[in-house]
C-alpha cells in the first residue's frame, strides 16, 4: 500500500468492501492509514510553505509512571526513514513525565507516525505495567496472562506479549506467546468437561494423549464441589497430576481464600502434597495477597491486565533546525536524559 502523503492520497484510498476484519493490516499501519488526519494536513502545509525539509527533535514522555513496552514496534515504523532514535529499553520502568523516546529527523518523514507510535507505547506500556504489578505481588509464584478474550483479536497478541515484557511467566494466546519466544500456556476449558461429561474422564484422556512434557493441570469446578473433584482427580492421576485449576464463577462467589485453604488441607491430608493450586477468574491485585496466604501456587490473570488503562504518551517538538523550541508550558530544548540509548 502506498504511503499517504497528501489529502488526495487519503481521498483516493479505498477500503476493500470484502475485507473480513476491521483491524488495520501491517501495510495500512506502515502507510499511515491509522494516523489522525491532521498529520496529513500538516504535510500539505509544510509543502506549501517550503518547510518540508525542516529537521526537528521530538520527544515522547509519559503521563504517569509505568513499564515501557511497544518500543520494538514503534521502531519498525521508523526503520525506513532517515532519522535517529533514542529510547529506554523495553521492560524498563519510567517515571511520570520522563522522556522514553527521542526522534531526530525531517518532520515530514516521520510526523504521520505520531498517532501510531503514541498508541503503541500507551497501550503496551499500560498492559506491561499491570502485569509487573501482579508479578511483584506474586513473587516466586507464577503468573500467566489469560487476557486475550477480553480484547479485539487483532491486538490480543500485542497485549499478551506486553504482559510477558512486564513480567508475566507466560500467556495463553498462541501468537502472543510465539512473539515473545515462549510456548503458549494453558490446559482445557469448561467446554470439554461439559461435552465429555466427567472431569476425571477428561483428566485421564488429557494424560493419555497430551505431550509428556506438558504439565497435568486439571480444571475442577465444573460439576462437583471443588474439594471433592480435586481428590477424585488426584486419585486418578496420582503422581502425574501437577496441579488443579480453580475457576469458580462469580455466581458462586468466585474462588475464595477459604476454599483454597480447604483444598490445600485435604490434598495434604490425603498425601498429595505435590499437587499445586492454580487460581483464575477475576484475579486482581486486591485478591492476590489473601489467596497466596491461603495456599495458591500460581495465577491466571485476565481482565486486570487486558483492561489496564493506557499510559498516555505525548510527543513534543523540542528542537527545530538545531535550535531549542517548544510550545507554551514546555521547556524548549532537548531534555537531559542519561538513560536514553541510541537504537537507530
C-alpha positions in Angstrom: 0.0 0.0 0.0 1.3 3.5 -0.9 2.3 5.7 2.0 -0.2 8.5 2.5 1.5 11.9 1.7 -1.4 14.2 0.8 -5.2 14.8 1.2 -5.5 13.5 -2.4 -3.9 10.2 -1.3 -6.5 10.0 1.5 -9.3 10.6 -0.9 -8.0 8.0 -3.3 -7.6 5.4 -0.6 -10.2 2.7 -1.0 -11.3 0.2 1.6 -12.0 -3.2 0.2 -15.7 -3.9 0.8 -14.8 -7.6 1.1 -12.4 -7.3 3.9 -13.2 -9.7 6.7 -11.9 -7.8 9.7 -12.0 -4.1 10.6 -8.5 -4.1 12.1 -5.6 -2.5 10.3 -3.2 -4.6 8.4 0.6 -4.2 8.8 0.7 -2.5 5.4 -2.0 0.0 6.4 -0.2 0.9 9.6 3.1 1.4 7.8 1.3 3.5 5.1 0.0 5.9 7.7 -3.7 4.9 7.3 -4.2 4.7 11.0 -2.9 8.3 11.7 -5.0 11.3 12.6 -5.9 13.3 9.5 -4.3 16.4 10.8 -0.9 15.0 10.3 -1.7 14.7 6.6 -2.9 18.3 6.6 0.4 19.2 8.3 2.3 17.7 5.4 0.3 19.7 2.9 1.1 23.0 4.8 4.8 22.1 5.1 5.0 21.5 1.4 3.0 24.7 0.6 5.3 26.8 2.9 8.6 25.2 1.7 9.2 23.8 5.2 9.1 20.1 4.4 12.9 19.9 4.9 12.7 21.2 8.5 14.7 19.0 10.9 13.2 18.5 14.3 14.0 16.7 17.5 10.8 15.3 19.0 10.5 13.7 22.5 7.8 11.4 23.8 7.1 11.4 27.5 4.7 9.6 29.8 1.7 10.9 31.8 2.4 8.6 34.7 4.9 6.0 35.9 5.0 2.6 34.4 6.8 -0.1 32.5 7.9 0.7 28.9 6.6 -1.6 26.2 6.0 -1.1 22.5 9.4 0.4 21.6 10.2 -2.5 19.2 7.0 -1.9 17.2 7.5 1.8 17.2 10.9 1.4 15.7 9.6 -0.7 12.9 7.6 2.4 11.7 10.8 4.5 11.6 13.3 2.0 10.2 12.9 3.1 6.6 13.2 6.8 7.4 16.3 8.9 7.7 16.0 9.5 11.4 18.0 8.9 14.6 16.2 7.3 17.5 17.0 7.1 21.2 14.8 5.2 23.7 14.6 3.4 27.0 14.8 -0.3 26.8 11.8 -2.5 26.5 10.7 -3.5 30.0 12.4 -0.6 31.8 10.4 1.3 34.4 9.9 5.0 33.8 8.8 8.0 35.9 6.0 10.5 35.3 7.0 13.0 32.6 10.2 11.0 31.8 11.2 11.0 28.2 11.0 7.5 26.9 11.7 8.1 23.2 13.5 10.8 21.1 13.4 11.1 17.4 15.6 13.4 15.2 15.0 13.9 11.5 12.8 15.7 9.0 9.3 16.1 10.5 7.8 15.4 7.1 9.4 12.0 7.1 8.0 10.7 10.5 5.2 13.1 11.5 2.5 10.8 10.1 3.5 8.1 12.5 3.0 10.1 15.7 -0.5 8.6 16.3 0.7 5.1 15.8 3.8 5.5 17.9 1.9 7.0 20.8 -0.8 4.4 20.6 1.7 1.5 20.5 3.6 2.8 23.6 0.5 3.8 25.5 -1.4 0.5 25.2 1.5 -1.8 25.5 3.0 0.1 28.5 -0.3 0.0 30.3 -0.6 -3.8 29.9 3.1 -4.3 30.8 2.6 -2.2 33.9 -0.4 -4.2 35.1 1.5 -7.4 34.6 4.5 -6.1 36.5 2.2 -5.3 39.4 0.8 -8.8 39.5 4.3 -10.4 39.3 5.7 -8.2 42.1 2.8 -9.3 44.3 3.2 -13.0 43.3 6.9 -13.1 43.9 8.1 -16.7 43.1 4.6 -17.8 42.3 3.8 -18.0 38.6 1.6 -15.5 36.8 0.1 -16.3 33.4 -1.8 -13.8 31.2 -5.2 -15.1 30.2 -6.5 -11.8 28.8 -6.8 -12.5 25.1 -10.6 -13.0 25.2 -11.1 -9.5 26.6 -9.7 -7.5 23.7 -10.0 -7.5 19.9 -8.2 -10.5 18.4 -6.0 -8.1 16.3 -4.4 -6.7 19.4 -4.6 -9.8 21.7 -1.1 -11.0 20.8 0.3 -7.4 21.4 -1.3 -7.4 24.8 -0.1 -10.8 25.9 3.4 -10.1 24.6 3.3 -6.9 26.6 2.3 -8.8 29.7 5.4 -11.0 29.3 7.6 -8.0 28.9 6.0 -6.7 32.1 7.0 -9.9 34.0 4.2 -12.5 33.4 5.6 -16.0 33.2 3.6 -16.9 30.2 0.4 -16.4 28.2 -2.4 -18.4 26.6 -2.6 -16.6 23.3 -0.7 -18.7 20.7 0.6 -15.8 18.6 1.3 -13.7 21.7 3.5 -16.4 23.2 5.3 -17.1 19.9 6.1 -13.4 19.5 7.6 -13.4 23.0 9.6 -16.6 22.2 7.5 -18.7 24.6 5.3 -21.7 24.5 1.6 -21.0 24.9 0.4 -21.8 28.4 -3.0 -23.4 29.3 -4.8 -26.7 29.5 -8.5 -27.1 28.7 -11.7 -25.1 29.3 -15.1 -26.0 30.9 -16.4 -26.7 27.4 -14.6 -30.1 27.1 -15.7 -31.0 30.6 -19.4 -30.3 29.8 -19.2 -32.2 26.5 -17.4 -35.3 27.8 -19.5 -35.2 31.0 -16.9 -36.1 33.7 -13.9 -34.3 35.0 -11.9 -37.5 35.8 -12.6 -38.9 32.3 -11.2 -35.7 30.7 -8.2 -35.8 33.1 -7.4 -39.4 32.1 -7.8 -38.6 28.4 -5.6 -35.5 28.8 -2.9 -37.5 30.4 -3.1 -40.2 27.7 -2.9 -38.0 24.6 -1.0 -34.8 25.5 2.8 -34.4 25.2 4.5 -35.9 28.2 6.3 -32.6 28.8 3.0 -30.7 29.3 2.0 -30.3 33.0 -1.1 -32.2 34.0 -3.3 -29.3 35.4 -7.0 -30.1 35.6 -10.0 -27.8 36.0 -12.0 -28.9 38.9 -15.1 -26.7 39.3 -17.4 -27.8 36.5 -19.7 -30.4 38.1 -18.9 -31.2 41.8 -17.7 -29.5 44.9 -14.2 -28.3 44.1 -12.6 -30.2 47.0 -14.4 -33.4 46.1 -13.4 -33.1 42.4 -9.8 -32.3 43.3 -9.5 -35.5 45.3 -11.1 -37.6 42.6 -8.6 -36.2 40.0 -5.7 -36.7 42.4 -6.7 -40.3 43.0 -7.0 -40.9 39.2 -3.7 -39.4 38.2 -1.6 -39.8 41.4 2.0 -38.6 40.9 1.2 -37.5 37.3 -1.0 -34.7 38.5 0.9 -31.4 38.5 -2.0 -29.3 39.8 -5.6 -28.3 39.7 -7.2 -25.1 38.5 -9.9 -23.3 40.4 -12.1 -21.0 38.3 -15.3 -20.9 40.4 -17.7 -18.4 38.7 -18.8 -15.2 40.4 -22.4 -16.6 40.6 -21.0 -18.9 43.3 -18.8 -16.3 44.9 -15.6 -16.9 42.9 -12.5 -18.5 44.3 -12.2 -17.5 47.9 -9.3 -17.9 50.3 -11.3 -20.3 52.4 -11.8 -22.7 49.5 -8.2 -22.6 48.6 -7.2 -23.3 52.2 -9.7 -26.3 52.4 -8.5 -27.9 49.2 -4.8 -27.5 50.3 -5.5 -29.1 53.6 -7.5 -32.0 52.1 -4.8 -32.7 49.5 -2.1 -32.7 52.1 -4.1 -35.0 54.4 -4.5 -37.4 51.5 -0.8 -37.4 50.7 -0.9 -35.3 47.6 1.4 -32.6 48.8 2.9 -32.3 45.3 -0.3 -31.1 43.7 -0.3 -27.3 43.1 -3.2 -24.9 43.3 -3.7 -22.7 40.2 -6.3 -20.0 40.6 -8.0 -17.9 37.8 -11.2 -15.9 37.3 -11.4 -12.2 38.2 -7.9 -12.2 39.7 -6.5 -8.7 40.5 -4.0 -7.1 42.9 -6.6 -6.8 45.7 -7.4 -10.5 45.7 -4.0 -11.9 45.2 -2.4 -11.5 48.7 -5.2 -13.3 50.6 -5.2 -16.1 48.0 -1.5 -16.5 48.3 -1.7 -16.7 52.1 -4.3 -19.4 51.7 -2.0 -21.6 49.6 -2.3 -20.5 45.9 0.7 -21.5 43.9 0.0 -19.8 40.6 -2.4 -17.3 39.0 -4.1 -16.9 35.7 -4.8 -13.2 35.3 -7.1 -11.9 32.5 -9.1 -8.6 32.6 -6.9 -7.0 35.3 -4.1 -6.9 32.6 -6.2 -6.6 29.5 -8.4 -3.7 30.8 -5.4 -1.8 32.3 -5.6 1.9 31.3 -3.2 3.0 28.6 -0.4 5.3 29.8 -1.0 8.5 27.9 2.1 9.4 25.9 2.8 12.9 24.4 5.1 13.8 21.6 6.6 17.4 21.7 9.0 19.1 19.2 11.8 20.4 21.4 14.3 21.5 18.7 13.9 22.9 15.2 16.8 23.1 12.8 19.2 22.8 15.7 17.6 25.5 17.9 15.6 25.0 21.1 11.9 25.4 20.7 8.7 24.3 22.5 5.0 25.3 22.8 3.9 27.3 25.8 4.1 25.4 29.1 7.0 23.3 27.9 10.7 24.0 28.3 12.5 24.5 24.9 15.4 22.3 24.1 16.3 18.6 24.4 15.5 17.1 27.8 18.6 15.8 29.7 18.1 12.0 30.0 21.1 9.8 30.7 19.0 6.6 30.4 18.1 7.0 26.7 20.2 4.8 24.4 20.6 5.3 20.6 18.8 2.4 18.9 18.5 3.6 15.3 
